[in-house]
Amino acid sequence: MATEPEVKTASPLQVAKAVFWSFFGVRRRAEHAKDLAQIKPAQVVIAGLIGAAIFVLSLVLLVKFIIGRAAQ
């Protein structure tokens, strides 16, 4: 009876790194294949939502900072 090799799941840092580079659309083929084997879709969705929220909040804070400096 053959046993299936144990697939290592990705760490939160690996998921964050994959999502970060995916935001820019830059991925190496080898890293993409490794990510497909290790990262679960739910991890990508959660990390993507967190990443998008951080991105939007940083843009809002940047705009508020610029507007505040211009009003002085």
Distance bins in CASP14 RR format, pairs under 12 A and 6 or more apart:
PFRMAT RR
TARGET T0000
AUTHOR 0000-0000-0000
RMODE 2
METHOD distances of the structure
MODEL  1
5 37 0 0 0 0 0 1 0 0 0 0 0
6 37 0 0 0 0 0 1 0 0 0 0 0
6 38 0 0 0 0 0 1 0 0 0 0 0
7 34 0 0 0 0 0 1 0 0 0 0 0
7 36 0 0 0 0 0 1 0 0 0 0 0
7 37 1 0 0 1 0 0 0 0 0 0 0
7 38 1 0 0 1 0 0 0 0 0 0 0
7 39 0 0 0 0 0 1 0 0 0 0 0
7 40 0 0 0 0 0 1 0 0 0 0 0
8 14 0 0 0 0 1 0 0 0 0 0 0
8 34 0 0 0 0 1 0 0 0 0 0 0
8 35 0 0 0 0 0 1 0 0 0 0 0
8 37 0 0 0 0 1 0 0 0 0 0 0
8 38 1 0 1 0 0 0 0 0 0 0 0
8 39 0 0 0 0 0 1 0 0 0 0 0
8 40 0 0 0 0 0 1 0 0 0 0 0
9 15 0 0 0 0 1 0 0 0 0 0 0
9 35 0 0 0 0 0 1 0 0 0 0 0
9 37 0 0 0 0 1 0 0 0 0 0 0
9 38 1 0 1 0 0 0 0 0 0 0 0
9 39 1 0 0 1 0 0 0 0 0 0 0
9 40 1 0 0 1 0 0 0 0 0 0 0
9 42 0 0 0 0 0 1 0 0 0 0 0
9 43 0 0 0 0 1 0 0 0 0 0 0
10 16 0 0 0 0 1 0 0 0 0 0 0
10 17 0 0 0 0 1 0 0 0 0 0 0
10 18 1 0 0 1 0 0 0 0 0 0 0
10 19 0 0 0 0 0 1 0 0 0 0 0
10 31 0 0 0 0 0 1 0 0 0 0 0
10 34 0 0 0 0 1 0 0 0 0 0 0
10 35 1 0 0 1 0 0 0 0 0 0 0
10 36 0 0 0 0 0 1 0 0 0 0 0
10 37 0 0 0 0 1 0 0 0 0 0 0
10 38 1 0 1 0 0 0 0 0 0 0 0
10 39 1 0 1 0 0 0 0 0 0 0 0
10 40 1 0 0 1 0 0 0 0 0 0 0
10 41 0 0 0 0 0 1 0 0 0 0 0
10 42 0 0 0 0 0 1 0 0 0 0 0
10 43 1 0 0 1 0 0 0 0 0 0 0
10 44 0 0 0 0 1 0 0 0 0 0 0
10 47 0 0 0 0 1 0 0 0 0 0 0
11 17 0 0 0 0 1 0 0 0 0 0 0
11 18 0 0 0 0 0 1 0 0 0 0 0
11 35 0 0 0 0 0 1 0 0 0 0 0
11 38 0 0 0 0 1 0 0 0 0 0 0
11 39 0 0 0 0 1 0 0 0 0 0 0
11 43 0 0 0 0 1 0 0 0 0 0 0
11 47 0 0 0 0 0 1 0 0 0 0 0
12 18 0 0 0 0 0 1 0 0 0 0 0
12 19 0 0 0 0 0 1 0 0 0 0 0
12 38 0 0 0 0 0 1 0 0 0 0 0
12 39 0 0 0 0 0 1 0 0 0 0 0
12 40 0 0 0 0 0 1 0 0 0 0 0
12 43 1 0 0 1 0 0 0 0 0 0 0
12 44 0 0 0 0 0 1 0 0 0 0 0
12 46 0 0 0 0 1 0 0 0 0 0 0
12 47 1 0 0 1 0 0 0 0 0 0 0
12 50 0 0 0 0 0 1 0 0 0 0 0
13 19 0 0 0 0 0 1 0 0 0 0 0
13 20 0 0 0 0 0 1 0 0 0 0 0
13 39 0 0 0 0 0 1 0 0 0 0 0
13 43 0 0 0 0 0 1 0 0 0 0 0
13 47 0 0 0 0 0 1 0 0 0 0 0
14 20 0 0 0 0 0 1 0 0 0 0 0
14 21 0 0 0 0 0 1 0 0 0 0 0
14 31 0 0 0 0 1 0 0 0 0 0 0
14 34 0 0 0 0 1 0 0 0 0 0 0
14 35 1 0 0 1 0 0 0 0 0 0 0
14 37 0 0 0 0 0 1 0 0 0 0 0
14 38 1 0 0 1 0 0 0 0 0 0 0
14 39 1 0 0 1 0 0 0 0 0 0 0
14 40 0 0 0 0 0 1 0 0 0 0 0
14 43 0 0 0 0 1 0 0 0 0 0 0
14 44 0 0 0 0 0 1 0 0 0 0 0
14 47 0 0 0 0 1 0 0 0 0 0 0
15 21 0 0 0 0 0 1 0 0 0 0 0
15 22 0 0 0 0 0 1 0 0 0 0 0
15 35 0 0 0 0 1 0 0 0 0 0 0
15 38 0 0 0 0 1 0 0 0 0 0 0
15 39 1 0 1 0 0 0 0 0 0 0 0
15 40 0 0 0 0 1 0 0 0 0 0 0
15 41 0 0 0 0 0 1 0 0 0 0 0
15 42 0 0 0 0 0 1 0 0 0 0 0
15 43 1 0 1 0 0 0 0 0 0 0 0
15 44 1 0 0 1 0 0 0 0 0 0 0
15 45 0 0 0 0 0 1 0 0 0 0 0
15 46 0 0 0 0 1 0 0 0 0 0 0
15 47 1 0 1 0 0 0 0 0 0 0 0
15 48 0 0 0 0 1 0 0 0 0 0 0
15 49 0 0 0 0 0 1 0 0 0 0 0
15 50 0 0 0 0 1 0 0 0 0 0 0
15 51 0 0 0 0 0 1 0 0 0 0 0
16 22 0 0 0 0 0 1 0 0 0 0 0
16 23 0 0 0 0 0 1 0 0 0 0 0
16 35 0 0 0 0 0 1 0 0 0 0 0
16 39 0 0 0 0 0 1 0 0 0 0 0
16 43 0 0 0 0 1 0 0 0 0 0 0
16 44 0 0 0 0 0 1 0 0 0 0 0
16 46 0 0 0 0 0 1 0 0 0 0 0
16 47 1 0 1 0 0 0 0 0 0 0 0
16 48 0 0 0 0 1 0 0 0 0 0 0
16 50 0 0 0 0 1 0 0 0 0 0 0
16 51 0 0 0 0 1 0 0 0 0 0 0
16 54 0 0 0 0 0 1 0 0 0 0 0
17 23 0 0 0 0 0 1 0 0 0 0 0
17 24 0 0 0 0 0 1 0 0 0 0 0
17 26 0 0 0 0 0 1 0 0 0 0 0
17 27 0 0 0 0 0 1 0 0 0 0 0
17 28 0 0 0 0 0 1 0 0 0 0 0
17 31 0 0 0 0 1 0 0 0 0 0 0
17 34 0 0 0 0 0 1 0 0 0 0 0
17 35 0 0 0 0 1 0 0 0 0 0 0
17 38 0 0 0 0 0 1 0 0 0 0 0
17 39 0 0 0 0 0 1 0 0 0 0 0
17 43 0 0 0 0 0 1 0 0 0 0 0
17 44 0 0 0 0 0 1 0 0 0 0 0
17 47 0 0 0 0 1 0 0 0 0 0 0
17 51 0 0 0 0 0 1 0 0 0 0 0
18 24 0 0 0 0 0 1 0 0 0 0 0
18 25 0 0 0 0 0 1 0 0 0 0 0
18 26 0 0 0 0 0 1 0 0 0 0 0
18 27 1 0 0 1 0 0 0 0 0 0 0
18 28 0 0 0 0 0 1 0 0 0 0 0
18 31 1 0 0 1 0 0 0 0 0 0 0
18 32 0 0 0 0 1 0 0 0 0 0 0
18 33 0 0 0 0 0 1 0 0 0 0 0
18 34 0 0 0 0 1 0 0 0 0 0 0
18 35 1 0 1 0 0 0 0 0 0 0 0
18 36 0 0 0 0 1 0 0 0 0 0 0
18 37 0 0 0 0 0 1 0 0 0 0 0
18 38 0 0 0 0 1 0 0 0 0 0 0
18 39 1 0 0 1 0 0 0 0 0 0 0
18 40 0 0 0 0 0 1 0 0 0 0 0
18 43 0 0 0 0 1 0 0 0 0 0 0
18 44 1 0 0 1 0 0 0 0 0 0 0
18 47 1 0 0 1 0 0 0 0 0 0 0
18 48 0 0 0 0 1 0 0 0 0 0 0
18 51 0 0 0 0 0 1 0 0 0 0 0
19 25 0 0 0 0 0 1 0 0 0 0 0
19 27 0 0 0 0 0 1 0 0 0 0 0
19 35 0 0 0 0 1 0 0 0 0 0 0
19 39 0 0 0 0 1 0 0 0 0 0 0
19 43 0 0 0 0 1 0 0 0 0 0 0
19 44 1 0 0 1 0 0 0 0 0 0 0
19 45 0 0 0 0 1 0 0 0 0 0 0
19 46 0 0 0 0 1 0 0 0 0 0 0
19 47 1 0 1 0 0 0 0 0 0 0 0
19 48 1 0 1 0 0 0 0 0 0 0 0
19 49 0 0 0 0 1 0 0 0 0 0 0
19 50 0 0 0 0 1 0 0 0 0 0 0
19 51 1 0 0 1 0 0 0 0 0 0 0
19 52 0 0 0 0 1 0 0 0 0 0 0
19 53 0 0 0 0 0 1 0 0 0 0 0
19 54 0 0 0 0 0 1 0 0 0 0 0
19 55 0 0 0 0 0 1 0 0 0 0 0
20 26 0 0 0 0 1 0 0 0 0 0 0
20 27 0 0 0 0 0 1 0 0 0 0 0
20 35 0 0 0 0 0 1 0 0 0 0 0
20 44 0 0 0 0 0 1 0 0 0 0 0
20 47 0 0 0 0 1 0 0 0 0 0 0
20 48 0 0 0 0 1 0 0 0 0 0 0
20 50 0 0 0 0 0 1 0 0 0 0 0
20 51 1 0 0 1 0 0 0 0 0 0 0
20 52 0 0 0 0 0 1 0 0 0 0 0
20 54 0 0 0 0 0 1 0 0 0 0 0
20 55 0 0 0 0 0 1 0 0 0 0 0
21 27 1 0 1 0 0 0 0 0 0 0 0
21 28 0 0 0 0 1 0 0 0 0 0 0
21 31 0 0 0 0 1 0 0 0 0 0 0
21 32 0 0 0 0 1 0 0 0 0 0 0
21 35 0 0 0 0 1 0 0 0 0 0 0
21 47 0 0 0 0 0 1 0 0 0 0 0
22 28 0 0 0 0 0 1 0 0 0 0 0
22 31 0 0 0 0 0 1 0 0 0 0 0
22 32 0 0 0 0 1 0 0 0 0 0 0
22 35 0 0 0 0 1 0 0 0 0 0 0
22 39 0 0 0 0 0 1 0 0 0 0 0
22 44 0 0 0 0 1 0 0 0 0 0 0
22 47 0 0 0 0 1 0 0 0 0 0 0
22 48 0 0 0 0 1 0 0 0 0 0 0
22 51 0 0 0 0 0 1 0 0 0 0 0
22 52 0 0 0 0 0 1 0 0 0 0 0
23 44 0 0 0 0 0 1 0 0 0 0 0
23 47 0 0 0 0 0 1 0 0 0 0 0
23 48 0 0 0 0 1 0 0 0 0 0 0
23 50 0 0 0 0 0 1 0 0 0 0 0
23 51 1 0 0 1 0 0 0 0 0 0 0
23 52 0 0 0 0 1 0 0 0 0 0 0
23 54 0 0 0 0 0 1 0 0 0 0 0
23 55 1 0 0 1 0 0 0 0 0 0 0
24 55 0 0 0 0 0 1 0 0 0 0 0
25 32 0 0 0 0 0 1 0 0 0 0 0
26 32 0 0 0 0 0 1 0 0 0 0 0
27 33 0 0 0 0 1 0 0 0 0 0 0
27 34 0 0 0 0 0 1 0 0 0 0 0
27 35 1 0 0 1 0 0 0 0 0 0 0
27 36 0 0 0 0 0 1 0 0 0 0 0
28 34 0 0 0 0 1 0 0 0 0 0 0
28 35 0 0 0 0 1 0 0 0 0 0 0
29 35 0 0 0 0 0 1 0 0 0 0 0
29 36 0 0 0 0 0 1 0 0 0 0 0
30 36 0 0 0 0 0 1 0 0 0 0 0
30 37 0 0 0 0 0 1 0 0 0 0 0
31 37 0 0 0 0 0 1 0 0 0 0 0
31 38 0 0 0 0 0 1 0 0 0 0 0
31 39 0 0 0 0 0 1 0 0 0 0 0
32 38 0 0 0 0 0 1 0 0 0 0 0
32 39 0 0 0 0 0 1 0 0 0 0 0
33 39 0 0 0 0 0 1 0 0 0 0 0
35 41 0 0 0 0 0 1 0 0 0 0 0
35 43 0 0 0 0 1 0 0 0 0 0 0
35 44 0 0 0 0 1 0 0 0 0 0 0
35 47 0 0 0 0 0 1 0 0 0 0 0
36 43 0 0 0 0 0 1 0 0 0 0 0
36 44 0 0 0 0 0 1 0 0 0 0 0
38 44 0 0 0 0 0 1 0 0 0 0 0
39 45 0 0 0 0 0 1 0 0 0 0 0
39 46 0 0 0 0 0 1 0 0 0 0 0
39 47 0 0 0 0 1 0 0 0 0 0 0
39 48 0 0 0 0 0 1 0 0 0 0 0
40 46 0 0 0 0 1 0 0 0 0 0 0
40 47 0 0 0 0 0 1 0 0 0 0 0
41 47 0 0 0 0 0 1 0 0 0 0 0
41 48 0 0 0 0 0 1 0 0 0 0 0
42 48 0 0 0 0 0 1 0 0 0 0 0
42 49 0 0 0 0 0 1 0 0 0 0 0
43 49 0 0 0 0 0 1 0 0 0 0 0
43 50 0 0 0 0 0 1 0 0 0 0 0
44 50 0 0 0 0 0 1 0 0 0 0 0
44 51 0 0 0 0 0 1 0 0 0 0 0
44 52 0 0 0 0 0 1 0 0 0 0 0
45 51 0 0 0 0 0 1 0 0 0 0 0
45 52 0 0 0 0 0 1 0 0 0 0 0
46 52 0 0 0 0 0 1 0 0 0 0 0
46 53 0 0 0 0 0 1 0 0 0 0 0
47 53 0 0 0 0 0 1 0 0 0 0 0
47 54 0 0 0 0 0 1 0 0 0 0 0
48 54 0 0 0 0 1 0 0 0 0 0 0
48 55 0 0 0 0 1 0 0 0 0 0 0
48 56 0 0 0 0 0 1 0 0 0 0 0
49 55 0 0 0 0 0 1 0 0 0 0 0
49 56 0 0 0 0 0 1 0 0 0 0 0
50 56 0 0 0 0 0 1 0 0 0 0 0
50 57 0 0 0 0 0 1 0 0 0 0 0
51 57 0 0 0 0 1 0 0 0 0 0 0
51 58 0 0 0 0 1 0 0 0 0 0 0
52 58 0 0 0 0 0 1 0 0 0 0 0
52 59 0 0 0 0 0 1 0 0 0 0 0
53 59 0 0 0 0 0 1 0 0 0 0 0
53 60 0 0 0 0 0 1 0 0 0 0 0
54 60 0 0 0 0 0 1 0 0 0 0 0
54 61 0 0 0 0 0 1 0 0 0 0 0
55 61 0 0 0 0 0 1 0 0 0 0 0
55 62 0 0 0 0 0 1 0 0 0 0 0
56 62 0 0 0 0 0 1 0 0 0 0 0
56 63 0 0 0 0 0 1 0 0 0 0 0
57 63 0 0 0 0 0 1 0 0 0 0 0
57 64 0 0 0 0 0 1 0 0 0 0 0
58 64 0 0 0 0 0 1 0 0 0 0 0
58 65 0 0 0 0 0 1 0 0 0 0 0
59 65 0 0 0 0 0 1 0 0 0 0 0
59 66 0 0 0 0 0 1 0 0 0 0 0
60 66 0 0 0 0 0 1 0 0 0 0 0
60 67 0 0 0 0 0 1 0 0 0 0 0
61 67 0 0 0 0 0 1 0 0 0 0 0
61 68 0 0 0 0 0 1 0 0 0 0 0
62 68 0 0 0 0 0 1 0 0 0 0 0
62 69 0 0 0 0 0 1 0 0 0 0 0
63 69 0 0 0 0 0 1 0 0 0 0 0
63 70 0 0 0 0 0 1 0 0 0 0 0
64 70 0 0 0 0 0 1 0 0 0 0 0
64 71 0 0 0 0 0 1 0 0 0 0 0
65 71 0 0 0 0 0 1 0 0 0 0 0
65 72 0 0 0 0 0 1 0 0 0 0 0
66 72 0 0 0 0 0 1 0 0 0 0 0
END
